[in-house]
């Protein structure tokens, strides 16, 4: 079973759509979450149909005008039922046919504002299922200062709120390989941010 999350930063561009199509084919993904699509709801159906065909999709347009989270899954390998959908997360129960594993999955795209993110921390803490639970996406905050390179360090209280939420939910970071800093704002050297 392969699950991926991608902050696409705008999905109206045909080049980005082709990149996603190639990524799906090469990696044989079962569940894909696209974040920050910036696709208006009226333009979403043809893009979804063209790229994902018979895949199922869950979006959060009803909770946010910009449909910040698109969760796609291949119904021939996974069954998914949504449990909670907010402006910052989609929580689902899932069953993988090949392994007969039941689990919960939450895809997150946190707001940039620390006060607005408090709603996300409260939602995750109140959801907190008993089944195995995978939470992934873009929280728009880091766990420790070493996870962000920028002219000013991240706010300690924001990192503390994030870490407190993860501890309440009994969540841990998964081991990862490759580049430690994977996102950049692509600005000039004085204002460049890497996380």
TIRO-2110 file (N, C-alpha, C; in Angstrom, 1 decimal):
// TIRO-2110
0.9, -1.2, 0.0, N, 1, A
0.0, 0.0, 0.0, CA, 1, A
0.9, 1.2, 0.0, C, 1, A
0.6, 2.2, -0.9, N, 2, A
1.4, 3.4, -1.0, CA, 2, A
0.5, 4.6, -0.9, C, 2, A
0.9, 5.5, 0.0, N, 3, A
0.1, 6.7, 0.3, CA, 3, A
1.0, 7.9, 0.2, C, 3, A
0.5, 9.0, -0.5, N, 4, A
1.3, 10.2, -0.7, CA, 4, A
0.5, 11.4, -0.4, C, 4, A
1.2, 12.5, 0.0, N, 5, A
0.7, 13.8, 0.2, CA, 5, A
1.6, 14.8, -0.5, C, 5, A
1.0, 15.7, -1.2, N, 6, A
1.7, 16.7, -2.0, CA, 6, A
1.1, 18.0, -1.9, C, 6, A
1.9, 19.0, -1.4, N, 7, A
1.4, 20.4, -1.4, CA, 7, A
1.8, 20.9, -2.8, C, 7, A
0.8, 20.9, -3.7, N, 8, A
1.0, 21.2, -5.1, CA, 8, A
1.1, 22.7, -5.4, C, 8, A
0.6, 23.5, -4.5, N, 9, A
0.7, 25.0, -4.6, CA, 9, A
0.1, 25.5, -5.9, C, 9, A
-1.1, 25.1, -6.2, N, 10, A
-1.8, 25.5, -7.4, CA, 10, A
-1.9, 24.3, -8.4, C, 10, A
-3.1, 23.9, -8.8, N, 11, A
-3.2, 22.7, -9.7, CA, 11, A
-4.0, 23.0, -11.0, C, 11, A
-4.1, 24.3, -11.3, N, 12, A
-4.8, 24.7, -12.6, CA, 12, A
-3.8, 24.5, -13.7, C, 12, A
-2.5, 24.5, -13.5, N, 13, A
-1.5, 24.4, -14.5, CA, 13, A
-1.5, 23.0, -15.1, C, 13, A
-1.6, 22.8, -16.5, N, 14, A
-1.5, 21.5, -17.1, CA, 14, A
-0.2, 20.8, -16.8, C, 14, A
0.9, 21.5, -16.7, N, 15, A
2.2, 20.9, -16.4, CA, 15, A
2.2, 20.2, -15.1, C, 15, A
1.6, 20.9, -14.0, N, 16, A
1.5, 20.2, -12.7, CA, 16, A
0.6, 19.0, -12.8, C, 16, A
-0.5, 19.1, -13.5, N, 17, A
-1.4, 18.0, -13.7, CA, 17, A
-0.7, 16.8, -14.3, C, 17, A
0.1, 17.1, -15.3, N, 18, A
0.9, 16.0, -15.9, CA, 18, A
1.9, 15.4, -15.0, C, 18, A
2.5, 16.2, -14.1, N, 19, A
3.5, 15.7, -13.1, CA, 19, A
2.8, 14.7, -12.2, C, 19, A
1.5, 15.1, -11.8, N, 20, A
0.8, 14.2, -10.8, CA, 20, A
0.4, 12.9, -11.6, C, 20, A
0.0, 13.0, -12.8, N, 21, A
-0.3, 11.8, -13.6, CA, 21, A
0.9, 10.9, -13.6, C, 21, A
2.0, 11.4, -14.0, N, 22, A
3.3, 10.6, -14.0, CA, 22, A
3.6, 10.0, -12.7, C, 22, A
3.5, 10.8, -11.6, N, 23, A
3.8, 10.3, -10.3, CA, 23, A
2.9, 9.1, -9.9, C, 23, A
1.6, 9.2, -10.2, N, 24, A
0.7, 8.1, -9.9, CA, 24, A
1.1, 6.8, -10.6, C, 24, A
1.4, 7.0, -11.9, N, 25, A
1.7, 5.8, -12.7, CA, 25, A
3.1, 5.2, -12.3, C, 25, A
4.1, 6.0, -12.1, N, 26, A
5.4, 5.5, -11.8, CA, 26, A
5.4, 4.8, -10.4, C, 26, A
4.7, 5.4, -9.4, N, 27, A
4.8, 4.9, -8.0, CA, 27, A
3.6, 4.0, -7.6, C, 27, A
2.6, 3.8, -8.4, N, 28, A
1.5, 2.9, -8.1, CA, 28, A
0.9, 3.3, -6.8, C, 28, A
0.5, 4.5, -6.6, N, 29, A
-0.1, 5.1, -5.4, CA, 29, A
-1.5, 4.6, -5.2, C, 29, A
-1.9, 4.2, -4.0, N, 30, A
-3.2, 3.8, -3.6, CA, 30, A
-4.1, 5.0, -3.1, C, 30, A
-3.4, 5.9, -2.3, N, 31, A
-4.1, 7.1, -1.8, CA, 31, A
-3.2, 8.3, -2.1, C, 31, A
-3.8, 9.4, -2.6, N, 32, A
-3.0, 10.6, -2.9, CA, 32, A
-3.8, 11.8, -2.3, C, 32, A
-3.1, 12.6, -1.6, N, 33, A
-3.7, 13.8, -1.1, CA, 33, A
-3.0, 15.0, -1.7, C, 33, A
-3.8, 15.9, -2.4, N, 34, A
-3.3, 17.1, -2.9, CA, 34, A
-3.7, 18.3, -2.1, C, 34, A
-2.8, 19.1, -1.7, N, 35, A
-3.0, 20.2, -0.8, CA, 35, A
-2.8, 21.5, -1.6, C, 35, A
-3.5, 22.6, -1.2, N, 36, A
-3.3, 23.9, -1.8, CA, 36, A
-3.5, 23.9, -3.3, C, 36, A
-4.6, 23.3, -3.7, N, 37, A
-4.8, 23.2, -5.2, CA, 37, A
-5.2, 24.5, -5.8, C, 37, A
-5.8, 25.4, -5.1, N, 38, A
-6.3, 26.7, -5.6, CA, 38, A
-7.2, 26.5, -6.8, C, 38, A
-7.9, 25.4, -6.9, N, 39, A
-8.8, 25.2, -8.0, CA, 39, A
-10.2, 25.5, -7.5, C, 39, A
-10.9, 26.4, -8.2, N, 40, A
-12.3, 26.7, -7.8, CA, 40, A
-13.2, 25.5, -8.0, C, 40, A
-14.2, 25.4, -7.2, N, 41, A
-15.1, 24.2, -7.2, CA, 41, A
-15.7, 23.9, -8.6, C, 41, A
-16.0, 25.0, -9.4, N, 42, A
-16.6, 24.8, -10.7, CA, 42, A
-15.6, 24.2, -11.7, C, 42, A
-14.3, 24.4, -11.5, N, 43, A
-13.3, 23.9, -12.4, CA, 43, A
-12.7, 22.6, -12.0, C, 43, A
-13.1, 22.1, -10.8, N, 44, A
-12.5, 20.8, -10.3, CA, 44, A
-13.0, 19.6, -11.0, C, 44, A
-14.3, 19.4, -11.3, N, 45, A
-14.8, 18.1, -11.9, CA, 45, A
-14.0, 17.7, -13.2, C, 45, A
-13.8, 18.6, -14.2, N, 46, A
-13.1, 18.1, -15.4, CA, 46, A
-11.6, 17.7, -15.1, C, 46, A
-11.0, 18.4, -14.2, N, 47, A
-9.6, 18.1, -13.8, CA, 47, A
-9.6, 16.7, -13.2, C, 47, A
-10.5, 16.5, -12.2, N, 48, A
-10.5, 15.3, -11.5, CA, 48, A
-10.8, 14.1, -12.4, C, 48, A
-11.8, 14.3, -13.3, N, 49, A
-12.2, 13.2, -14.2, CA, 49, A
-11.0, 12.9, -15.2, C, 49, A
-10.4, 13.9, -15.7, N, 50, A
-9.3, 13.7, -16.7, CA, 50, A
-8.1, 13.0, -16.1, C, 50, A
-7.7, 13.4, -14.9, N, 51, A
-6.5, 12.8, -14.2, CA, 51, A
-6.8, 11.5, -13.5, C, 51, A
-7.9, 11.4, -12.9, N, 52, A
-8.1, 10.3, -11.9, CA, 52, A
-9.2, 9.3, -12.4, C, 52, A
-9.9, 9.6, -13.4, N, 53, A
-10.8, 8.6, -14.0, CA, 53, A
-11.8, 7.9, -13.0, C, 53, A
-11.5, 6.7, -12.7, N, 54, A
-12.4, 5.9, -11.9, CA, 54, A
-12.0, 6.0, -10.4, C, 54, A
-11.1, 6.8, -10.0, N, 55, A
-10.7, 7.0, -8.6, CA, 55, A
-11.8, 7.8, -7.9, C, 55, A
-11.9, 7.6, -6.6, N, 56, A
-12.9, 8.4, -5.8, CA, 56, A
-12.1, 9.5, -5.2, C, 56, A
-12.9, 10.6, -4.9, N, 57, A
-12.3, 11.8, -4.4, CA, 57, A
-13.2, 12.4, -3.2, C, 57, A
-12.5, 12.9, -2.2, N, 58, A
-13.2, 13.6, -1.1, CA, 58, A
-12.5, 14.9, -1.0, C, 58, A
-13.2, 16.0, -1.1, N, 59, A
-12.7, 17.4, -1.0, CA, 59, A
-13.3, 18.1, 0.1, C, 59, A
-12.7, 19.2, 0.5, N, 60, A
-13.3, 20.0, 1.6, CA, 60, A
-13.9, 21.4, 1.1, C, 60, A
-14.4, 21.4, -0.1, N, 61, A
-15.1, 22.6, -0.6, CA, 61, A
-16.2, 23.1, 0.3, C, 61, A
-16.9, 22.2, 0.9, N, 62, A
-18.0, 22.6, 1.8, CA, 62, A
-17.6, 23.3, 3.0, C, 62, A
-16.3, 23.2, 3.4, N, 63, A
-15.8, 23.8, 4.6, CA, 63, A
-14.8, 25.0, 4.3, C, 63, A
-14.4, 25.0, 3.0, N, 64, A
-13.5, 26.1, 2.6, CA, 64, A
-13.7, 26.4, 1.1, C, 64, A
-13.9, 27.6, 0.8, N, 65, A
-14.2, 28.0, -0.6, CA, 65, A
-13.2, 27.5, -1.6, C, 65, A
-11.9, 27.3, -1.2, N, 66, A
-10.8, 27.0, -2.1, CA, 66, A
-10.6, 25.5, -2.2, C, 66, A
-11.3, 24.7, -1.5, N, 67, A
-11.1, 23.3, -1.6, CA, 67, A
-9.6, 22.9, -1.3, C, 67, A
-9.2, 23.2, -0.1, N, 68, A
-7.8, 23.2, 0.2, CA, 68, A
-7.2, 21.8, 0.2, C, 68, A
-8.1, 20.8, 0.4, N, 69, A
-7.6, 19.4, 0.5, CA, 69, A
-8.4, 18.5, -0.5, C, 69, A
-7.7, 17.8, -1.3, N, 70, A
-8.3, 16.8, -2.2, CA, 70, A
-7.7, 15.4, -1.8, C, 70, A
-8.5, 14.5, -1.4, N, 71, A
-8.1, 13.1, -1.1, CA, 71, A
-8.6, 12.2, -2.1, C, 71, A
-7.7, 11.6, -2.9, N, 72, A
-8.0, 10.6, -3.9, CA, 72, A
-7.7, 9.2, -3.5, C, 72, A
-8.5, 8.2, -3.9, N, 73, A
-8.1, 6.8, -3.6, CA, 73, A
-8.6, 5.9, -4.7, C, 73, A
-7.8, 4.8, -4.9, N, 74, A
-8.2, 3.8, -5.9, CA, 74, A
-9.2, 2.9, -5.3, C, 74, A
-10.4, 2.9, -5.7, N, 75, A
-11.4, 2.0, -5.1, CA, 75, A
-11.2, 0.5, -5.3, C, 75, A
-10.3, 0.2, -6.2, N, 76, A
-10.0, -1.3, -6.4, CA, 76, A
-9.1, -1.8, -5.4, C, 76, A
-8.4, -0.9, -4.7, N, 77, A
-7.4, -1.4, -3.7, CA, 77, A
-7.8, -0.9, -2.2, C, 77, A
-8.6, 0.1, -2.1, N, 78, A
-8.9, 0.7, -0.8, CA, 78, A
-10.3, 1.1, -0.8, C, 78, A
-11.0, 0.9, 0.4, N, 79, A
-12.3, 1.6, 0.6, CA, 79, A
-12.1, 2.6, 1.7, C, 79, A
-12.7, 3.8, 1.5, N, 80, A
-12.6, 4.9, 2.4, CA, 80, A
-13.9, 5.5, 2.7, C, 80, A
-14.2, 5.8, 4.0, N, 81, A
-15.4, 6.5, 4.4, CA, 81, A
-15.0, 7.7, 5.2, C, 81, A
-15.4, 8.9, 4.8, N, 82, A
-15.1, 10.1, 5.5, CA, 82, A
-15.8, 10.1, 6.9, C, 82, A
-15.1, 10.6, 7.9, N, 83, A
-15.6, 10.7, 9.3, CA, 83, A
-15.8, 12.2, 9.6, C, 83, A
-14.7, 13.0, 9.4, N, 84, A
-14.8, 14.4, 9.8, CA, 84, A
-14.1, 15.2, 8.6, C, 84, A
-14.8, 16.3, 8.2, N, 85, A
-14.2, 17.1, 7.2, CA, 85, A
-14.3, 18.6, 7.7, C, 85, A
-13.1, 19.2, 7.8, N, 86, A
-13.1, 20.6, 8.3, CA, 86, A
-12.3, 21.4, 7.2, C, 86, A
-12.1, 22.7, 7.5, N, 87, A
-11.3, 23.6, 6.6, CA, 87, A
-9.8, 23.2, 6.6, C, 87, A
-9.4, 22.4, 7.6, N, 88, A
-8.0, 22.1, 7.7, CA, 88, A
-7.7, 20.6, 7.7, C, 88, A
-8.7, 19.8, 7.7, N, 89, A
-8.4, 18.3, 7.7, CA, 89, A
-9.5, 17.5, 7.1, C, 89, A
-9.2, 16.3, 6.6, N, 90, A
-10.2, 15.3, 6.2, CA, 90, A
-9.7, 14.0, 7.0, C, 90, A
-10.6, 13.5, 7.8, N, 91, A
-10.4, 12.3, 8.6, CA, 91, A
-11.3, 11.2, 8.0, C, 91, A
-10.7, 10.0, 7.8, N, 92, A
-11.4, 8.9, 7.2, CA, 92, A
-11.0, 7.6, 7.9, C, 92, A
-12.0, 6.6, 7.7, N, 93, A
-11.6, 5.2, 8.0, CA, 93, A
-11.4, 4.5, 6.7, C, 93, A
-10.4, 3.7, 6.7, N, 94, A
-10.0, 3.0, 5.5, CA, 94, A
-9.8, 1.5, 5.7, C, 94, A
-10.0, 0.8, 4.6, N, 95, A
-9.7, -0.7, 4.6, CA, 95, A
-8.9, -1.0, 3.3, C, 95, A
-7.7, -1.6, 3.5, N, 96, A
-6.9, -2.0, 2.3, CA, 96, A
-7.2, -3.5, 2.0, C, 96, A
-7.7, -3.7, 0.8, N, 97, A
-8.1, -5.1, 0.4, CA, 97, A
-7.0, -6.1, 0.4, C, 97, A
-5.8, -5.7, -0.1, N, 98, A
-4.7, -6.6, -0.3, CA, 98, A
-4.2, -7.1, 1.0, C, 98, A
-4.2, -6.3, 2.1, N, 99, A
-3.6, -6.7, 3.4, CA, 99, A
-4.7, -7.0, 4.4, C, 99, A
-5.9, -6.6, 4.1, N, 100, A
-7.1, -6.8, 5.0, CA, 100, A
-6.9, -5.9, 6.3, C, 100, A
-6.2, -4.8, 6.1, N, 101, A
-5.9, -3.9, 7.2, CA, 101, A
-6.9, -2.8, 7.3, C, 101, A
-7.4, -2.5, 8.5, N, 102, A
-8.3, -1.3, 8.7, CA, 102, A
-7.5, -0.3, 9.5, C, 102, A
-7.6, 1.0, 9.1, N, 103, A
-6.9, 2.0, 9.7, CA, 103, A
-7.6, 3.3, 9.5, C, 103, A
-7.2, 4.4, 10.2, N, 104, A
-7.7, 5.7, 10.0, CA, 104, A
-6.6, 6.6, 9.4, C, 104, A
-7.1, 7.5, 8.6, N, 105, A
-6.1, 8.4, 7.9, CA, 105, A
-6.7, 9.8, 8.0, C, 105, A
-5.8, 10.7, 8.3, N, 106, A
-6.2, 12.1, 8.3, CA, 106, A
-5.2, 12.9, 7.5, C, 106, A
-5.8, 13.7, 6.5, N, 107, A
-4.9, 14.6, 5.7, CA, 107, A
-5.1, 16.0, 6.2, C, 107, A
-4.0, 16.7, 6.4, N, 108, A
-4.0, 18.0, 7.0, CA, 108, A
-3.4, 19.0, 6.1, C, 108, A
-4.1, 20.2, 6.1, N, 109, A
-3.4, 21.4, 5.5, CA, 109, A
-3.8, 22.5, 6.5, C, 109, A
-2.8, 22.8, 7.4, N, 110, A
-3.1, 23.8, 8.5, CA, 110, A
-3.0, 25.2, 8.0, C, 110, A
-3.7, 26.0, 8.6, N, 111, A
-3.7, 27.5, 8.3, CA, 111, A
-2.3, 28.0, 8.6, C, 111, A
-1.9, 29.1, 8.0, N, 112, A
-0.7, 29.8, 8.3, CA, 112, A
-0.7, 30.5, 9.6, C, 112, A
-1.9, 30.9, 10.1, N, 113, A
-2.1, 31.6, 11.3, CA, 113, A
-2.2, 30.7, 12.5, C, 113, A
-1.4, 31.0, 13.6, N, 114, A
-1.3, 30.2, 14.7, CA, 114, A
-2.6, 30.1, 15.5, C, 114, A
-3.4, 31.2, 15.5, N, 115, A
-4.7, 31.2, 16.2, CA, 115, A
-5.7, 30.3, 15.5, C, 115, A
-5.7, 30.4, 14.1, N, 116, A
-6.6, 29.6, 13.3, CA, 116, A
-6.2, 28.1, 13.4, C, 116, A
-4.9, 27.8, 13.6, N, 117, A
-4.5, 26.4, 13.7, CA, 117, A
-5.0, 25.8, 15.0, C, 117, A
-5.3, 26.6, 16.0, N, 118, A
-5.9, 26.0, 17.2, CA, 118, A
-7.1, 25.1, 17.0, C, 118, A
-7.9, 25.5, 16.0, N, 119, A
-9.1, 24.7, 15.6, CA, 119, A
-8.6, 23.3, 15.1, C, 119, A
-7.5, 23.3, 14.4, N, 120, A
-7.0, 22.0, 13.9, CA, 120, A
-6.5, 21.1, 15.0, C, 120, A
-5.8, 21.7, 16.0, N, 121, A
-5.3, 20.9, 17.1, CA, 121, A
-6.5, 20.4, 17.9, C, 121, A
-7.5, 21.2, 18.1, N, 122, A
-8.7, 20.7, 18.8, CA, 122, A
-9.4, 19.6, 18.1, C, 122, A
-9.5, 19.7, 16.7, N, 123, A
-10.2, 18.7, 15.9, CA, 123, A
-9.4, 17.4, 15.9, C, 123, A
-8.1, 17.4, 15.8, N, 124, A
-7.3, 16.2, 15.8, CA, 124, A
-7.4, 15.5, 17.2, C, 124, A
-7.3, 16.3, 18.3, N, 125, A
-7.4, 15.8, 19.6, CA, 125, A
-8.8, 15.1, 19.9, C, 125, A
-9.8, 15.7, 19.4, N, 126, A
-11.2, 15.2, 19.7, CA, 126, A
-11.5, 14.0, 18.8, C, 126, A
-10.8, 13.9, 17.6, N, 127, A
-11.0, 12.7, 16.7, CA, 127, A
-10.3, 11.5, 17.3, C, 127, A
-9.1, 11.6, 17.4, N, 128, A
-8.2, 10.6, 18.0, CA, 128, A
-8.8, 9.2, 18.1, C, 128, A
-8.7, 8.4, 17.0, N, 129, A
-9.4, 7.1, 17.0, CA, 129, A
-8.6, 6.0, 17.7, C, 129, A
-9.2, 4.8, 17.9, N, 130, A
-8.5, 3.7, 18.6, CA, 130, A
-7.8, 2.9, 17.6, C, 130, A
-8.1, 2.9, 16.3, N, 131, A
-7.5, 2.1, 15.3, CA, 131, A
-6.1, 2.7, 14.9, C, 131, A
-5.2, 2.0, 14.2, N, 132, A
-4.0, 2.6, 13.7, CA, 132, A
-4.3, 3.8, 12.9, C, 132, A
-3.5, 4.9, 13.1, N, 133, A
-3.9, 6.2, 12.6, CA, 133, A
-2.7, 6.9, 11.9, C, 133, A
-2.9, 7.2, 10.7, N, 134, A
-1.8, 7.9, 9.9, CA, 134, A
-2.3, 9.3, 9.7, C, 134, A
-1.5, 10.3, 10.1, N, 135, A
-1.8, 11.7, 9.9, CA, 135, A
-0.7, 12.3, 9.1, C, 135, A
-1.0, 12.9, 7.9, N, 136, A
0.0, 13.5, 7.1, CA, 136, A
-0.5, 14.7, 6.4, C, 136, A
0.4, 15.5, 5.9, N, 137, A
0.1, 16.7, 5.1, CA, 137, A
1.0, 17.8, 5.4, C, 137, A
0.5, 19.0, 5.4, N, 138, A
1.3, 20.2, 5.7, CA, 138, A
0.6, 21.0, 6.9, C, 138, A
1.3, 20.9, 8.0, N, 139, A
0.8, 21.5, 9.2, CA, 139, A
1.1, 23.0, 9.3, C, 139, A
1.9, 23.5, 8.4, N, 140, A
2.4, 24.9, 8.4, CA, 140, A
3.0, 25.3, 9.7, C, 140, A
3.6, 24.4, 10.4, N, 141, A
4.4, 24.6, 11.6, CA, 141, A
5.4, 23.4, 11.7, C, 141, A
6.5, 23.6, 12.4, N, 142, A
7.5, 22.6, 12.5, CA, 142, A
7.5, 22.2, 14.0, C, 142, A
8.1, 21.0, 14.2, N, 143, A
8.2, 20.5, 15.6, CA, 143, A
9.3, 21.1, 16.4, C, 143, A
10.4, 21.5, 15.7, N, 144, A
11.6, 22.0, 16.4, CA, 144, A
12.3, 23.0, 15.5, C, 144, A
13.1, 23.9, 16.0, N, 145, A
13.7, 25.0, 15.2, CA, 145, A
14.6, 24.4, 14.1, C, 145, A
15.2, 23.2, 14.2, N, 146, A
16.1, 22.7, 13.2, CA, 146, A
15.3, 22.3, 11.9, C, 146, A
14.0, 22.2, 12.0, N, 147, A
13.2, 21.8, 10.8, CA, 147, A
12.8, 23.0, 9.9, C, 147, A
13.4, 24.2, 10.3, N, 148, A
13.1, 25.4, 9.5, CA, 148, A
14.3, 26.3, 9.4, C, 148, A
14.7, 26.7, 8.2, N, 149, A
15.8, 27.6, 8.0, CA, 149, A
15.1, 28.9, 7.4, C, 149, A
15.3, 30.0, 8.2, N, 150, A
14.7, 31.3, 7.7, CA, 150, A
15.4, 32.4, 8.5, C, 150, A
15.2, 33.6, 8.0, N, 151, A
15.8, 34.8, 8.7, CA, 151, A
15.4, 34.9, 10.2, C, 151, A
14.2, 34.5, 10.6, N, 152, A
13.8, 34.5, 12.0, CA, 152, A
13.3, 33.1, 12.4, C, 152, A
13.6, 32.7, 13.6, N, 153, A
13.3, 31.3, 14.0, CA, 153, A
11.8, 31.2, 14.2, C, 153, A
11.2, 30.0, 14.1, N, 154, A
9.8, 29.8, 14.4, CA, 154, A
9.5, 30.1, 15.8, C, 154, A
8.2, 30.5, 16.1, N, 155, A
7.8, 30.8, 17.4, CA, 155, A
7.7, 29.6, 18.3, C, 155, A
8.3, 29.6, 19.5, N, 156, A
8.4, 28.5, 20.4, CA, 156, A
7.0, 28.1, 20.8, C, 156, A
6.1, 29.0, 21.1, N, 157, A
4.7, 28.7, 21.6, CA, 157, A
3.9, 27.9, 20.5, C, 157, A
4.2, 28.3, 19.2, N, 158, A
3.5, 27.6, 18.1, CA, 158, A
4.0, 26.1, 18.0, C, 158, A
5.3, 25.9, 18.1, N, 159, A
5.9, 24.6, 18.1, CA, 159, A
5.3, 23.8, 19.3, C, 159, A
5.3, 24.4, 20.5, N, 160, A
4.8, 23.7, 21.7, CA, 160, A
3.3, 23.3, 21.5, C, 160, A
2.5, 24.1, 20.9, N, 161, A
1.1, 23.7, 20.7, CA, 161, A
1.0, 22.5, 19.7, C, 161, A
1.8, 22.5, 18.7, N, 162, A
1.9, 21.4, 17.7, CA, 162, A
2.3, 20.1, 18.5, C, 162, A
3.4, 20.2, 19.2, N, 163, A
3.9, 19.0, 19.9, CA, 163, A
3.0, 18.5, 21.0, C, 163, A
2.3, 19.5, 21.7, N, 164, A
1.3, 19.1, 22.6, CA, 164, A
0.1, 18.3, 22.0, C, 164, A
-0.3, 18.7, 20.8, N, 165, A
-1.4, 18.0, 20.1, CA, 165, A
-0.9, 16.6, 19.7, C, 165, A
0.3, 16.5, 19.2, N, 166, A
0.8, 15.2, 18.8, CA, 166, A
0.9, 14.3, 20.0, C, 166, A
1.3, 14.8, 21.1, N, 167, A
1.5, 14.0, 22.3, CA, 167, A
0.1, 13.5, 22.8, C, 167, A
-0.9, 14.4, 22.8, N, 168, A
-2.3, 14.1, 23.2, CA, 168, A
-2.9, 13.0, 22.4, C, 168, A
-2.5, 13.0, 21.1, N, 169, A
-3.1, 12.0, 20.1, CA, 169, A
-2.2, 10.8, 20.1, C, 169, A
-1.1, 10.7, 20.8, N, 170, A
-0.2, 9.6, 20.8, CA, 170, A
0.4, 9.4, 19.4, C, 170, A
0.7, 10.4, 18.7, N, 171, A
1.3, 10.4, 17.4, CA, 171, A
2.8, 10.6, 17.4, C, 171, A
3.6, 9.9, 16.6, N, 172, A
5.0, 10.0, 16.5, CA, 172, A
5.4, 10.3, 15.0, C, 172, A
6.5, 10.9, 14.8, N, 173, A
7.1, 11.1, 13.5, CA, 173, A
7.5, 9.7, 12.9, C, 173, A
7.2, 9.5, 11.7, N, 174, A
7.7, 8.3, 11.0, CA, 174, A
9.1, 8.6, 10.6, C, 174, A
9.9, 7.5, 10.6, N, 175, A
11.3, 7.7, 10.1, CA, 175, A
11.3, 8.0, 8.6, C, 175, A
12.1, 8.9, 8.2, N, 176, A
12.2, 9.4, 6.8, CA, 176, A
13.6, 9.3, 6.3, C, 176, A
13.7, 9.3, 5.0, N, 177, A
15.0, 9.3, 4.4, CA, 177, A
15.0, 10.4, 3.3, C, 177, A
16.2, 10.8, 2.9, N, 178, A
16.3, 11.8, 1.9, CA, 178, A
16.5, 13.2, 2.5, C, 178, A
16.1, 14.2, 1.7, N, 179, A
16.3, 15.6, 2.1, CA, 179, A
15.5, 15.9, 3.4, C, 179, A
16.1, 16.6, 4.3, N, 180, A
15.4, 16.9, 5.6, CA, 180, A
14.5, 18.1, 5.4, C, 180, A
14.9, 19.0, 4.5, N, 181, A
14.2, 20.3, 4.2, CA, 181, A
13.7, 20.1, 2.8, C, 181, A
12.3, 20.0, 2.6, N, 182, A
11.8, 19.7, 1.3, CA, 182, A
10.9, 20.8, 0.7, C, 182, A
10.7, 21.9, 1.4, N, 183, A
9.9, 22.9, 0.9, CA, 183, A
10.6, 24.2, 1.0, C, 183, A
10.5, 25.1, -0.1, N, 184, A
11.1, 26.4, -0.1, CA, 184, A
10.1, 27.4, -0.7, C, 184, A
10.2, 28.7, -0.2, N, 185, A
9.4, 29.7, -0.8, CA, 185, A
10.0, 30.3, -2.1, C, 185, A
11.1, 29.8, -2.5, N, 186, A
11.8, 30.2, -3.7, CA, 186, A
12.0, 31.7, -3.9, C, 186, A
12.3, 32.4, -2.8, N, 187, A
12.5, 33.8, -2.9, CA, 187, A
14.0, 34.1, -2.9, C, 187, A
14.4, 35.3, -2.9, N, 188, A
15.8, 35.7, -3.0, CA, 188, A
16.5, 35.2, -1.7, C, 188, A
17.9, 35.2, -1.7, N, 189, A
18.6, 34.6, -0.6, CA, 189, A
18.4, 35.3, 0.7, C, 189, A
18.0, 36.5, 0.8, N, 190, A
17.8, 37.2, 2.1, CA, 190, A
16.5, 36.7, 2.7, C, 190, A
15.4, 36.4, 1.9, N, 191, A
14.1, 36.0, 2.5, CA, 191, A
13.8, 34.5, 2.2, C, 191, A
14.8, 33.8, 1.8, N, 192, A
14.5, 32.4, 1.5, CA, 192, A
14.1, 31.6, 2.8, C, 192, A
13.1, 30.8, 2.7, N, 193, A
12.7, 29.9, 3.8, CA, 193, A
12.8, 28.5, 3.3, C, 193, A
13.3, 27.6, 4.1, N, 194, A
13.3, 26.2, 3.9, CA, 194, A
12.7, 25.5, 5.1, C, 194, A
11.8, 24.5, 4.9, N, 195, A
11.3, 23.7, 6.0, CA, 195, A
11.3, 22.2, 5.6, C, 195, A
END
